[in-house]
Amino acid sequence: MAENIFLKAKHRTFSGLTEDAEHEWTGPFFFIQAADPQLGLMKAWRDGDCDGGGDEWAEEVELTKQALEAVNQLRPKPRFMVLCGDLVHAMPGTPFREGQERDLKAVLKEADPSIPLVFVSGNHDLGNTPTPSTVEQYCRAWGDDYFSFWVGGVLCLVLNSQLFFDASACPQLREAQETWLEAQLSRASSSSSTEHKPKHILVFQHIPLYLKSPDEEDDYFNLERTVRQNLLDRFKKAGVKAVFSGHYHRNAGGCHGGLDMVVTSAIGCQLGDDVHGIRVVVVTADDVIHRYYSLEQLRGRGIDEDLKKLLQA
């Protein structure tokens, strides 16, 4: 795969957007957030066999192709496109995994090479209970499972949310991410830091902190409440502006205490009333504004005029 299209995160930084110039705010920009192409889930869901099914994935390949076509034609171009986890449906070590990853990488070659792709790990990419081996397999295929990058004066943190969900088989990996994350948040929020202070801090992970409310009950689709509250407190203290996620296969989220929790529906299989789509995120000096578009909408008419005006400010 062309190196300028498929840029893996290594050594906890993303090679596509790490130039010193990216630490400086130069004005509004936008990016694309997407989630859950999850090749193989649509047929598995129809068949009622989400654990062992998923032997066909042509539908998801076509939908991913449509998403890339929509993004490629946008003008101005987005600064990057992030896929927030569950790249494929087949769990590590199961049938169809190799084929699904191969076919996803093949369709991703159709991305505009000037729009870096950022990959976030999901539970199907790592396993519901990840191990050192499954994390290593993911990193070989897609790059680091957690890392940071700067774009246009904004600090972006990509996290492995499965380590928050169940790290019982790899506690040392969770500890390593925690240490790294605390250092990132502390450095970004320190007023005495000699490094560049970010205009905003954004977080990308697969599992949402919550779906609708920070005090909601624990669920398969959110993080356990004590873990959730710990992260919310740390993110708010550091000045994180928004957390972007997927996993729910529906649009959801909320804003509490100035921190926006954005839950984006899937490119692939829909589990609710939403349609296949992706999210446009506009970053201004004062705010982060986002809007979900169906693939058909974005391909047909592009970004709405009110969002374009924000980019011209």
N, C-alpha and C positions, 0 to 999 in steps of 0.2 A: 504494500500500500504506500502511496506517495507520502513521503515524510512530512510535507507541508500540509497535508490534509489530516493525517492521523498522528496527532502529537501527544505522546504519552507523558503523563506527569511522573517525574523521577526525582529522587532525592528531596521529596516533599515540596517541590516547586513545579510549576507548569511551564514547559519550554516554549509554549506559544506566546505567552504574554508576561515576560519577566524583565523586559528592558527597563533601564533606569527611568526612561522617559515616561513609563506607565505610572510612576509614582506621583506624577504631577496632574492636577486637575486642569483640563483644557476645554471644558464645556460639556453640555449634555450629550449623551449617547444612549444607545439601546442595545439590548441583547435578547436572545431567544432562550426561554426555559422550556424544556420538554421532559417527559417522563414515560417510563414503562412501554417502550416498543414491545418488549416481552414476547419475542418470537415464539410461537407455539401455544400461547394461552387461549386464543380465540376458539380453536377447535377443541382443546381440552375442556374449556368451560362449557361449550355446547354439549360435549359428550358426557359431562358430569364426572370427569376423571382428571382433576387438576394435579393429582400426585403422580400418576403414571402416564398420562396422556401427553399430547403435544407433538404428534408425529407429522403434522403438517403446519407450515408457517408462511405460505405464499401470501396470505392476506396481510400479515404484518409487514412483510417485505415491501409490498405495494404501498401500504400506508406510510411507511418510513420514507419510501421514495417520494411520495406526494409531499410529505413534510419538508424534505430537502429541496424539492422543486420550488415550494412556496418561499422558503427562506432564501434560496439562491437569487430569486428575482427581486427581492426587496431593495429599494433605493430610498435613502442611503442604506448601506449594508450594516447589518448588526456587527458589533465588535467580537462576539463569540456566540456559540450555541452550546448550552449545557444539557446533557441527558441525565436526569436525576434517578438513575437506577433501574433495576430489572431490565437489563439490556436484552436478556433472553429468558425463556421460561424454564428450561431444563436445569435442574440443580446440578452442582458439581458432581462429577462421577456417574451421571446417569445417561441413558441413551438419548440421542438427539442433541446433546450439548455441543459437541464438536461441529455438527452441521449447522446449528443455529448461529453459533459464533462466526463461523466461516461466512454464512450468507449475510449476516448483519454487517460484517466488515466489508463485504463486497458492495453492498448498497451504499454504505457510507462513503465509498470512493466518489460518489456523485455529488458530494458536498463541494461548494465553492472553496477552493484551496485558500482563499484569503480570509475565510471565516473559520477560526480555530474551533475544533470540537473538544469539549470538556466532558469527561466521563466520571460519573458518580456510581459507587457500588450499591447494589440493592440486595435484598435477602435471597433472591433467586440467583444472583451472581456469586454469592459467598456461601449460601446455605443458611437456614434459619438459625443454626448454631454453628457459626464459623469455626474453623480450625486453622492452625498455622498453615496447613497444606492448602486449604481452599483459598485462603487469603493470598498465598504465594501464587497459586494458579491464576487468580484474578489479576494480580499485579503483572504477571508475565504477559497476559493477553491485552490488558487495557491501561496499565500504568498504576501508579500508587493509589492506595485506597483512601488516603487522606493527604491533603497538600494545600498550599496557598498560592495565589497569584494576584497581581495587581493589574488593573486595567483603568486607564483614564483617571487616576487618583483614587480609585476605589479598591479596597482590600477584599478579596474573596477567599473564603475558607471552605474547602470541600472536606466533608467528614464522612467517616464510615459509621453510619447509624446502627449497623448490626452489632457493633461493639457496645453500644448503649443498651441494646435490646436483650442480647444473651451472649456474653463473653465467657461462659462457663468452661468452654473448651480451649480458650486462648486468653486467660486473664492478663498475661504479660503484654499482649498486643493492646488490650484496652488501656492498661497503665501507660504504655508508650504514647498512645494517642492523647490521653488525658494530659500528660506532661507537656506534649507538644502544643496542644490546644491552649493550655493555661499560659504558656509562654507567648503564643500568638496574641491572645486577648490582652495580656498585660502590656506587651510592647505597643500594641495598637492604641491602647487607651491611656498610656502614660504621658502626662503633660510635660514631663521632664526629658522625654525621649529625644535624642538628637536625630532620630530618623524621621522620615516624612510621616505626618499625621494624615490618615485617610479621610477623604471627604465623607465616605460612608463605609460601613463594614457589612458585607452580605455573607450569608451562610447557605451552603447547598448540601442537602443530605436526602436520603431516600425516605426514611420513615418520618412522618410529621411529629413535632412535639405534641400537638393536639389537633383535633379535627375542627372543633367549633369553640371550645372554651378550655382555658388552662386547668380548670378544676373538674373536667369531665372524668368519667370512669375509665379505668384501664381497658384497652381493647387491642385486638390484633393489629389494628391500623394506627395506633399511636404508641408513644413511649410511656412506660410505667410512671406513675405520678411523682414519685420521689426523684427519679432520674430527670423527668420533665421539668420539675420545679428547680432543680439544681442548675440545669442548663439555662432555663429562662432567667434565673437570677444572675448568672455569670454573663450571659449575653447582654442583658439590660445594663449591667454595671459597666461593661466594656463599650457600650454604645452601638451594639449591632442594630442595624436598621430593619432587616428582614431576613427570614429563614424561608428558603424555597425547598419544596419537597414534592414527592409523588406518592406511590404506594397504594393510595386509596382508590385509584381508577375512577375518581369523581372529583369535581372541584369543591373545595371547602376552605376552611381557615378562618382567621379573624385577626383583629389588631387589639392588643392589650398592653397597656403601659408603654405605648410608643413603639412596640416591637410587632411587626407584621409577620404572621404565620401564613404562608401561601402554600396551599395544597392544590397541585395541578393535576388534572385528569390525564388520561393516557393517549399516546399516539395509537396504541393498540387497543386491546380489549376494554370495553366500557362496562362497568358494573352498576351504573346508575343511569340517569337520564341525559348525561352529557354526550357530546359527539366527539369523534376523533379530532384532536387538536393540539395546539401548542400555545405558549404564552409569550406575548411581547412585553418586555420590561424596559421602561424608559427611566433613565437616571438623570436627574437634574441636580443642581447645587443643593437644593433644599429637600428633595423628596425622591421617592422611588415609586413610580406609577406603573401598574401592570394591568394587562387585559388579555383574557383568553379568547382565542380565535379558533373556529373550526378550520380544518385544512382547506375546505372549499372556500371559505370566506377569505382566508389569507392569500390563497392562490388567485382568487378572482378580483379582489379589490385592494389588496395590500393593507398597509397600516392606515387607521383612521386619521383624518385631517387634524383633529385636536391633539393627537400624539405627535404628529409631524411638527406642529407648531411649537410644542415643548422642546423639540430638538433644535429649533432655530433660535431659541432664546439666547 
